[in-house]
Amino acid sequence: MKNTLKTFLFLVAAFAFLNLSATHQRAAEITFRHISGYTYEFTLVSYTYTLSPADRPTLDVQWGDATSGTLPRINQQAVPGAPDITRNVYLGTHTFQTPGIFQVTMEDPNRNAGVLNIPYSVNVPMFISTTIVVNPLIGPNSSPILTFPPIDEGCVGVPFYHNPGANDPDGDSLAYELIPCRGEDGLNILGYTYPNASNSFSIDPVTGTLTWDSPITQGEYNVAILIKEYRNGILLSAITRDMQINILACNNQPPVLNVINYICVDAGDFISFNVTATDPDQDNLTLSATGGALTTASSPASFPTVNGNPPITGTFTWQTNCTHVKNNPWPVYFRVEDNNPEVNLIDIQTTFIRVVAPAPQNLTATAQANSIQLLWNISPCDGASGYKIYRRTGSYGFIPAQCETGVPAYTGYSFIGQTYNINDTTFIDDNNGIGLNHGPEYCYMVIAIFPDGAESYASNEACANLIKDIPVITNVSIRETDVTNGSVFVAWSKPDALNTVIYPGPYEYRIFRGQDFTPAVFSEVGTLTNLNDTTFIDTLINTKDFAWAYYIELWDFSQASPVFIGKTIQATSVFLDIQPFDQALILSWEFFVPWANSSFTIYRYNETTFSFDSVGVSNSNTFMDTGLENGIEYCYKIKSTGSYFTPGFVNPIINFSQVSCEIPEDMVSPCSPQLTVDTECENPSNLLSWTNPITDCDYSGDVGQYILYYSPSTEGPFSVLHVESDPYTLSYRHFIGQTVAGCYTMVAIDTVGNISAYSDTICIDIDECDLYLLPNVFTPNDDGFNDTWIPFPYDFVEKIDLQVFNRWGKVVFETQDPDVGWNGKHFQNGNDVADGVYFYICEVFEIRLSGLTQRTLTGSVTIMRISTGNNY
């Protein structure tokens, strides 16, 4: 055994030495660049402890597709001003075989020792990952580039700031969050905590600036930042930066930047603004900037680095152009660093610059029969991929505000289509083949769109009315309601701008009919040969059960073969539906017409005058007729009133629905009662109380009775507990017996049998009462006070199984009596046990909601008296 122990201790010591010699990883991250197809180049950057004998000329990575690879180190150099930190760059490519979501990972056996918020960090692996989405439908993508290193320093008691300086080459959106550092197999590190702060430790999800306000204890800390990349709301990648922060005991305050947070400019505008830095300690400062605007290939921005005593000022300038138009703003990271003898502190601020494309110019709208043709100039920005077209009825007069791109919804414009090429600058609006309605003024705006989702300013507003060169339907009105002998009045307005040179006539109207609102088939039901004859009565159809749709074609017979001139938009009759209600009827109606119906008059048949009387007017498609008598039939019809809002048409346009009849009846269920349950433990029972739906909710009916349901367990089933026939009795006490456990629900029923929904189910368990507990001391000295060991007051215990042990593990007392009643004597020989502490295990069998349940109590009890017996 001694030799085995020595061997074990030797192995532990050797393992600890090996770990110590291998300690080195401080920070790391993985980024990638798209090469072609499914092939990507991956860059892994790590920062290591320079003095560690462990070296990594290569690092193994898992590609996330069940394969692995080895990345060679292509660069290694010391970090300036930090002799114990080395920067390592590893590079390699990988081709994924299929689209998918892949997590590329690297795990190194050891971090450096002494990381305060990672217990035993020397033995904890560093695990970093980058998630990549390979999807050819989204397009090629490269990850953001992180321009600021993941090694930083701060001082105890003053705010610390860090920003990864992420620049996305594709202009995608970035979002930031803090996550715990990961260890072996990517699992959470046992005992890992975020660094302690005097005020807060957080990251700005938009700018990516990490703020630690303020460090409390000096030492090294590791934190992880997750950088998510999105395109049009779709996640493209997620990079984990595991970084190290060294907090020192130093007397230095960080410098302060004063910058503009957001700028929006039109493509082609010149930007110029100043950035100022100050320092409370008056340390010499270095002010610099990074970001995609400064590195873009076309007309990059400029911000020369500034050095000097505070305050110092740098000037940012940028001549923007159309290549800078992006859906997301350009982030520019301004960084100021002080030159302090103890430690250099920084401040980082982000300015977002959005470059917006100008609007398409000279939009025009020209009417053509049932359509309108739009024309506009090509976008001034040749990076546009097409155009979106928007329409509304009537002019709005929209003038976009600064940086207000696209067409806002508040203008009332709706998207109706788009083109997919920058040179495609025409669009014909024919309402998706249905044709536009005559009468309204149609107004349009156009915007240019870009591959990344960016939108230009909106064009000018262009409006047009259709010319009346074809017939326009005005009436589809029910004349007679019948299953077989129904009739419909159909009317239209003749064309007053007909081109008689092209179509000299004679002419023919052809009337077509279809069943319901969207007929699959239309049938020709009549013809008229006089251009001024614009009415038609359709007979012998079922107008009681169906709506009917009509359209009219106009033909020219001047040629040997008839020539089709055009046709109206289809229009339907108004179809009325009625639903019964308690002493009321709910009327609703539908229609599909090209004109605008502005109001509806509701008529009810009067049995005394044998005529229809107006009982109300509605501006919507519904009406409730109240104050009716249940069991009596009432008949109705609807008159619609509308117009085309343009001269040259009958105004108002009047149409009638079919006649529909219904009988009011009470079909409304009461509201669900609100049930509550109060438990009484001493006299085991549950008091059920509930609300009356008549007074508790918006219910105008009546209540005849309540039915209460009970189940002894959560698994059910429920059975009827009690039927309360007095609607004003709102409580019931339930005596169960040996427990209060159970579940309750209930319904209300009105006098005609309508049943409410079930109330919420309420379950009661014995936790509402006193649970079984044993005191931790008693004094069996025959003074009449606390002479026996008995439980505290308890409820609903069927039995127990109690054993009491002395300090040597020998049983000195046992019982199954829940009241216990131990008098401090040995259960075998009847002698007093010695004063002192005894341990017990007690199995308690309780009558719970889930049935008879066993619960284990363990603890100790102290006997306090002068010992008169043997010491067991």
N, C-alpha and C positions, 0 to 999 in steps of 0.2 A: 504494500500500500504506500509506504514512504517513497519507494522508487517511482511508483506511478505518479504520485503527487509532484515529485521533482520534475519528472518528464513533462507533466502538464504545465507547470509554472515556466519551464524553459521554453516550451512552445508559445505560451502567451507572450513572454518577453521578446522572443524572436519575431513573432508576428507584429508586435508593437514597433519593433525596430525597423522592420521592413516597411511598415506603413509610414513611419516617420521619414525614412529615406525616400519614400515615393511621394511625399506630400508636395503638391505644386500648383494645382489648378485654382486660379483666382476668378476668372470670368471667361465667358465664351458665348458665341452666337453663330447661327448658320443662315446665310442668305443664298439666293439663287438668281440665275439669269437664263432666260429662254434662248436656246440656240436655234432649234428648228423642230417641227413636228412635236414628238414627245421627249425630245432630248433637252436637258438642262445642265448648266454648269453651276456647281455648288462651291461656295466659299465658306470655310470654317475658320473663324478667327478666335484664338484663345490667348489668355494672358496667364503666365505661370510664374511661380516663385523661382527666381534666377538661381539661387544657391542650392536648389534641390538637385541631388545627383540623378534623379529620374528625368529622362528626356523622352520626347515623343517625336521622332522623325516622321512618323506616320500616325494617323488616327483611323480607327475603324468606324464606319457608319452603317446603320441599318436604313435601307431605302424605303421601307414601309410597304414593299410589294413582295415580301418573303425572300428578298435577296439582300446581300450586304456588299460593301466595298471598302477599299482602303484609300484614303486620301493622303498623298505625299505633301510634306511641308515644302512650300516654295519660297518662304521668306521667314527669317528670324532676326529680330533686332531688339536691343534694349530700349526701354521707354525712357525718353529724355527726362532727367531729373529724378528718376526712380531706379536706382541701381539694382534693386531686388525684384524688378518686374520685367518680364520679357514678353514681347508680342510675337505670336506665331500665326502664320497664314498657311492654310491647307487648301488645295484646289483639286477638283475632280469633276467628271461628267457622268451622267447616268441617263439612260433611255428607258422610260417606262413603256411597257408593252401595250397597255390599254389606258383609256381614260379612267379617272377615278380620283379619290382623295387619299393622299399618302402622307404618312408622318415620318419624316426623315429625322433620325435620332443619333446622338453620340453619347456614350457613357464612358467616363474616365474614372479609374478606381478611386482616386483620392483628390479631395480639395486640400488647400493649405491649412495648416493647423491654426487654432486660435480664433476661428470665426465665432464671435460672441453669440450670435443668434442661431447657430447650428451646433448643437451639442456634439462633442467629440468629432469636430469637422474633419480631422485628419483621417478618420475611418469612413467618411461619408462620400460616396461617389458623386461626381458632377454629371447631371443628366440634362442635356439640352435637346430641343426638338424644334422643327419647322414643319408645319403642315402646308402642303402644296395641293392645289386643286388643278388637275389636268383635265381640261374640258375644251375640245376644239370649238364648241358652239360659243363659248365666251370669248375666244380669241387668245392670242399669245399674251403671256404675262411674265414679268420679272418682279421679284420682290423689292420692297423698298431698300435703299442703301442707308446704313446707319453711319452718320458722319462723325459723331462724337464718341470717343472710346468709353468702354464700360468699366473704367477704373477712375475713381474720383476721390477727393478728399474734402473734409469739412472740419468744423470746430465744435466742441462742446458748447451748448448754450446759445448758438446762433443758427439762423435758418440755413439749410443746405438745399441747393437746387441742382437738378440734372435733367438733361433732355437727350434722347438718343440722336436727335438731329436727323430724323428719318426723311428721306427724299425719295418719292416713288417715281421711277422713270416713265411710267404709263399714266401718271396723273390720277391714280385711283385714290379713293378715300381711305384714311387711316384712323383707327381707333385704338386707344391705349387702356390697359388695365394692369393692376398689380396682381400677381399670383404668387403662391409659395414656391420657393426653390424646390426642385425635385432631386431625389436620390436614386438609389438602386432601382432599376427597371421602371423609372419614371414615377415611382410612388412618392407620396408625401414623406418628408423627413420627420422622423419621430422627434418631437420637442421643438420643431422649427417655429419661430415666432417672428413677426415683423419687428423691426427695431423700435425700441421705446422712444417716445417723443414727449416733449414738454406740452405740446399743443396738438399736433396732428402729423400724420404720415399718410400722404395721398398722392395721386397722380391725376393730372387733368386729362380726361378722356379725349379731348379734341386736340390740344397742343402737344401733349406728351410730356409736359414738364412735371417731374417728380419733385415734390416739396416735402422736406423733412423739417418740421418746425417744433421743436429744435432737438438735436441729439442730447442725450443725458449722460451717457457713459462713453469714454474714449475706447477705441478698439476697432477691429475690422468686422464688417457686416456684409452679408450677401443678400441681395434682393433680386427678384425676377420681374421683368416687364414683358407683358404679352402685347405684341403689336399686330393688330388684325387689319387686313387689307380687303376692301370691298369695291365692287364695280356694279353699279346699278342695283345696290342692295344685296348682291350675291357675294358671299365670302370667297376670296381667292387664295388667301394664304394667312398664316399666323406664325409669327416668329417669336421665340422666347429668348430674351436677353437675360442671362444670369450675370449680374454685375457685382462688383465689390466696392464698398465705400469704407475708407479709412478715416475714422473720426479721431482728431487729436485734441489734446488739452492746449489750446492756443488762445491768444488774445488778439483776435482779428474779427472785424465785421465785414460782411460781403459787400461788394459794390452794388450800385443801383442803376438800372437802365430806365430810360424814358423813351418809349417807342409808340408808334401808331399801331393799333391792334388789327385794323381791317381797312383795306382800300379796294374800291371797285372802279375800273377804268374801261373805256371803250378801246377795242383793238386799234392800235395806231397812235394812242395817246402817249405822251411822254410823262414819266413819273419822276418826281424829285422830292425827297423829304430828308430831314435831319434826324439822327439818333444821338441822344446825349447820355453820357454816363458820369456818375458821381461816386464818391467813396467817403464813408464817414471817417475813415482813418487817414484820408489824404494820401493813400498809397498810389504809386505809379500804376497806370491802367493800360490794358491792351484791349481794344474794341475791334471785333471782327464779325463776319457774317458768313453763313453758308445756306445752301438751299438750291432747289432746281432752277430758280430764276437766274442764279448766278452762274450756272453751268450749262444752261440750254445752248444748243448749237447755233440757233438763230437769234441774233441780236441779244446776247446775254446782258443781264443787269450788272451794275458795278457798285462795289462798296469797298474802297481801299481800307486796309487795316490801319487803325489809328493808335499811336502810343503817346503817352504823356501824362502829366500831372492833372488831376481832376480840377474842374470838369473838362471832359473832352467830348468832341462832337464829330461824328462821321456823316457823310452824305450818301444816301442811296439814290441811284439814278437808273432808269430803265426806259429805253425806247421800245415800247411794245409793238407787236404786229399780229397778224392773223394766226400765225403759227402758235401763238401763246394762248389762244382760246381753249379753255378746258372747262369741263363740268365742275371740277373742284378747284378751289383757289390754290395758288402757289404759296407754300409756306416758306418764309424766310426767317432763319433763326439767327438772332443777334446775340452775341456772347461777349461779355466783358469779364476780364480776369484781372485781379489785383496782383501786384508784385510785392508780397509781404514776406518778411524774413522767416516767419514761422511756417506759414502755409498759404498757398494761393487759393483764394475763394472766388467764386464766379456768380454772376446773375445771367439768366437766359430768358429772353422774351421772344415771342413769335409774332410776326406780322403776316397776315394772310392777304394775298393780292389776287383778286379775281379779274380776269380779262374777258370781256364780253364782246361777242360778235355783233356787228351792226345789222340792222333790219334789212330784209329784202325790199327793194324799192319799186315804186310805180305799179302797185297792184291795181288791176282793172277787172270789172265784172260785167259780162255781156249776156243778156238773156237769149236763150235758144229753145223755142217750144216749151218742153217741160223741164229744161235744164238751164244751168248758168255756167258759162265758160269763164275761167279765171286765167289771167296772164300776169306775169311779173318778171322783173329783171333778175338775172343770175346773181347769187350772193357775192358780195365783194370779197369774202373769205373763201379761197379755193379749197380749203380743207373740209367744207361742208359736204355731207353725204346725202342730202336730200332736204325735203321741206315737209312741214306739217300744216294742214289746212283746217281752219276753224270757222264755224258759222253760227249766226244767231238771227232771230227775226227782229228787224228794226235796228237802228243805229245806236251805238253806245257812246262813241266819241272817245275811245280809250287812247290815252297818251301815257306810255310807260314812264314810271319814275326811274331815277338813277338805279341801275343794276336790277331792274324788274324785268327779267327775261321771260320768254314764253308768253302765253295768253292766260292770265289769271282766271280762275273759275268765277270770281265775283263779277266779271263782266257779263256773264250769261252766255258766253260763247262755248260751243261744244266742238270737240275734235270730230272731224268727219272723214279724214283720209290723209294720205301722204304720198309723196313721190320719193324715189330711192336713188336719185342721181342729181348731182348739182346742176346739170344742164337741163333737167326736166322741170321746166318752169311753166307748165300748163296743167290745168285740172278742170274736169267737167263734173259739176255737181248735179247728178240726176237722182239724188236721194236713194242711192244704192239700187238703181234700176226701177224704183217705184215711180219716180218722177216727182218734181216739186209741185207744190200747190200754187194755183194762181191766186193772186190777191196780196199775200204778204210781201213786204220788202225784205229781201235776203241780204245780209251783210256778212263780209268775210274779212279775215286777217290771216296772214301767212308768216311762218317763222322758218328760219334755216336751222337744221339739226346737224350734229356732228357725231362721229363714231363713238365717242366716249359718253354720249348723252347730253352734251352741252347744247343749249338753245340760244338763239339770237334774240335780239329785241323783236317785238312784233312789227309787222309792216303797217302801212296806212290801212285805214278801213275803206273797203269798196263795197257798194251796195247796188242792187238791181231788182227790178220787178219783171216777172214773166210777161211777155206780150200775149194778148188774148187771141191767138191764131188757131186755137182748137176749142171745142166745147168744154165748158166747166160745169161739173155737176153741182147742184144746189139743194136738191130735195130727195130724200128717201123716207117717206112718211106712211105709216100704217093707216089705211082707210077703214078696213074691216078686219076684226079679229075672229078667226075661225080656223078649225083644223083643216078643212078642205076648201072652203069658199072665202078665204081671206083675200084681201087685195092691198096693193101698195101703190102709192102715188110717187112717181119718179119725175124729176124735172132738172133741166140744165140751162145754162146760158149759152147762147149761140156765139160763135167766134165773130168778133167785130174787127179783127185785124187779119182776116184770111187773105192770103195771097191769091187773088182771083186770076192773075196772069198764069201762075203755075197750075192752079186748080180752078179752071173756069166753070166747072159744074156740068151737068146737074150733080146733086149731092144726095147722100143717103146716110141717115143715122141708123146704127145698129145697136140695139139695147141688149146687154148681157146680164145674167143673174146667176148668183152663186149662194149656197146655203151657209149660214153662220158667218163669223167675222173674218175668217181666213179660209175661204173656199178652196178646195183642191181642184174643183172643176167649175167652170162657168159655162152656161148654156145661153144661146141666143134666143131671146123671147119676143122680139119684135123689131120692126123697121119702120122708119119714117122718111119720106122723100122731100119734104119741104123744109128748107133751112130754118124757117121761122117757127116750125112746129117743134116745140121743145118740152113737151110734157108727154107722159105715158103712164097708163094705169095697168099694172100687172095683176091678174086675177087668178082665182082657183089655186091658191097655194095655202100652205099651213103657216099662218102668221101667229098662231097661238104658242107654238113650241120652239120656233126658231127665229133668229135674226136673219135678214137677207141683205146681201151685198150686190151692188150694181155698178156698172160702168158703161159708157157710151162711146162707140167708135164713129168717126166721120170718114166717109169714103167719097172719092171723086169719080164720076162715071163719064168724064169727057173723052176718055180713051177707050180703045177696044176692050181693054181689061181694066177693071176697077183699080184705082190707086188709093192706098191707105194714106190719109192725111194725118191723123192722130187720134188720141182717145183721152177721156177724162181719167182723173184719179178715181179709184173705186171708193164708194161710200156705202155705209150700212144703215139700216134702220136702227132706232133706239130700242133696245131690248130690256124690258123691266123684269126684275126678279124680286120676290117678296119672301121674307122670313118671319115666321110667327114669333111673338113675344108676349109677355104677360100684359094684357090690356093695351097692347100696341102692336104695330107691324113695322118692320124695318124694310124700307124700299131701297133698292140699289139698281142702277142701270148702266149699260155699256153701249158704246158706239165706236165706230171708226170712220171719221169723216175728214175731208181736207180743209173745211172751214173751221172757225173757232166758235164753239158753243160757249156763251157767256153766262146763261142762266137757265133754270129749269123750273117749270110750273107743275105742281103735283095736283092732279084732279082725282076726286073720289066720287063714285056713283051715289046719287041721292035717291033712295027708294021712294021718297015722297013725290019729288018733282020729276022722276024718271030722266034725270040728266046728270052730267058730271059737273061738280062744283070744285072750284079751286080751294085747296086746304093748306097750301103753303108754297113757298118759293125757295129754291136751293141754288147755291153757286157751285156746289160740288155734285158728286154722283150718288149721294145718299140722302135719305130723309126718313125720320121716324115719326109716324103718325100715332099719337098717344090719345089717351082718354077713351079707348074703345072698349067694347064689351066682349069678353071671352066667349067663344062659341058661336059668334055671328060672323058671316062671310062679308068681306068688304072688297070692292073692286076699284082699280086705279088705272090711270094712264098718265104718261109724262109728255109734256110739251117742251121741246128744246128750242132755245132762241139763240141764234148766232149770226155771224156775218163773215165776209172776207176782208172787211176793213179797207176796201178799195172801191172806187167808183166803177159803175158798169155792171154791178151784180144786184140781184134782189136783196133788199135789206129792210128789216131783219129776215133771216132765213128761219122759217118755222117748220118743225117736223114733230110728229107724234109717234109714241111707242104703241105697242099692242096693249090691249086691256088684259090685266092680270088680276086674279082674285086670290084671297087667302083668309084664313080664320085665325084670329088671335087666340093664343093659349099660353098658359103658364108653363114655360119650358126652361125657366131660369132657376138654376140651382142656388141655394144659399151659399154665402161665403163660408170658407172653412173656419170653424171655431178656433180660437187661440187657447190652447190647453196649457195649464200649469199644474204641477204636482208638488205638494208639500208633505214631507214625511214626519210622522210622529214615531219615535223609537220606543218610548216607555210603554205605550199601548200600541203595539206594532200595527201601523195602518198608514195609508196614503190618502191624503185629501186631494181629490181632483177638482179643479175649478176651471171654468171656461167662459168665454165671452159670447154674448148674444149677437149673431150676425146682423140682426136688424139695426142695432145701435152701434156696432163696432166697425162696419164697413159700408160701402156705398151699395146697399141692397135694399130695394123697396118692397120685397115680397114678404112672406111670412115664414114662421118656423113652427112645425107641429111637434117635433120630438128630437131627442138626441140619442145616439147609440154609442156607448162606451165599449171599447175593446181592450182585452188584456192578454198578455202572453207572459208566462213565467221566465222566459229567456229571450235573448236577442235573436235567436234562430226561429222564433215563432213555433207553431202558427198562432194567430190571434183568434180568440173566441169572444163572443158577446159577454160582456161583464154586467152591463146594466142598460136598460132602456128607460130614459127619462121622458115622460109624456107631458110634463109641464114645461112649456118653452121658457118660463121665467125662473125655473130652478136651475141654478148655474153651478152646482157643486155636488159631489158624491164622495163619501168616505169608504174606502176599500180596506177591509180587514182580511189580510192574507193568512195569518196564522203564525208560523215560526219564522217569518222573514218579512222584509219590506221590499225585497227584490222583485222586479217585474217591469214590463214595458207597457205603455198605454198609448192609445190613439182614439180618435172619435170622428163622427160625422154628424152633420145637422140635416134634417129632412123637413121639407115644407109640407103644407097640407095636401098637396096633390101628388106627392111622392118624389119630387126632385131631390136628389141627394148631393150634398156638397162634396168637395174633395176631402180626403182624409187630412186631419190636422197633423202637425209635426208629431213624430213619435218621440215620446219621452221615456227614457229608461232610468230606473232607480236601482242602485245597488246598496249593499250594506255599508259602504263607505260614508253614506249620509249619516250613519249612526256611530256609536262607539265601537271601535275595533278592539280586539282582544289584546291586552297588554299586561305585562307582569311588572310589579315594582322591583326596585333593585336593593331593597333593604327591609328587614323586619326584626322585631326584638322579642323573641319567645322567652320572656322572663316572668310570666304569670302575673303581670301587673294589670292585666285586663285591657291593655292598650297595645295594639299592633302585635299580638302574641302569635298570630298565624300568618302564613304567606298566602294571600288571596289576590286574585287579579283585580285590576281596576274595573269599574262598571263596564259591562260588555253586552253585546247583542248578537243573537243568531249564530251561536256556536253549538254544534251538535255534540262534539266530543273533542278531547285532546289526547295526545300521547306525550307525557312529560317525563323526562329523566333529568335528575340533578346529580352532578359529579363533584367529588372533591378534587384537590389540586393534583392528586395522583391518578385521576381518571377513574376512580371507583364510584359506582352508583351508590348514592346515599338515600335517594328518594325517587319514587316514580308513581304516577297515577294517570288515569284517564278521565278523572272528574274535572270538568272545566272550572269548578270553584276551587280546586286544589286543596286548600286548607292544611297545608303542612305546618306542623308545630315545632319544627327544628329537631325532630328525633329521627334516628336511623330507621329506615322502613323495615329492616330485618330483625333487629334486636331491641328496638324501642328506646335505646339510649340517646341522650342529647349529643348532637354533633358539636364539634368545637366552633367557637366564634371564628369568623373569617369569611373569605370570599369563596363562593361555590358557583360552578358553571352549569348552565342548563341548555338542553335542546328540547323544544316544545313544538310538536306537530299539531296545528290547529285546523280543525275541520269545520269550515264555515258554510252556511247556506247562502250562496251568492246567486247572482243573476245567471251565471254560467253553470249552476248546479252546486253539488257538494264539492267544495274546493279545499285542497290542502295547502296551508301556508306554514312555513317554518320560521319559528322564532328562536334566536340564540342570544345569550347574554349571561350576565352574572348577577348573583344576589348575595348580599352581605348579611350575615347573622351577627348581631351585636348583643352580647350578654356575657356574664361571667360563666365560663365553661364549667359544667358539672358532670360532664360525661367524658368518654374516651375520645381521643383525637383520631378521627377517621379521615 
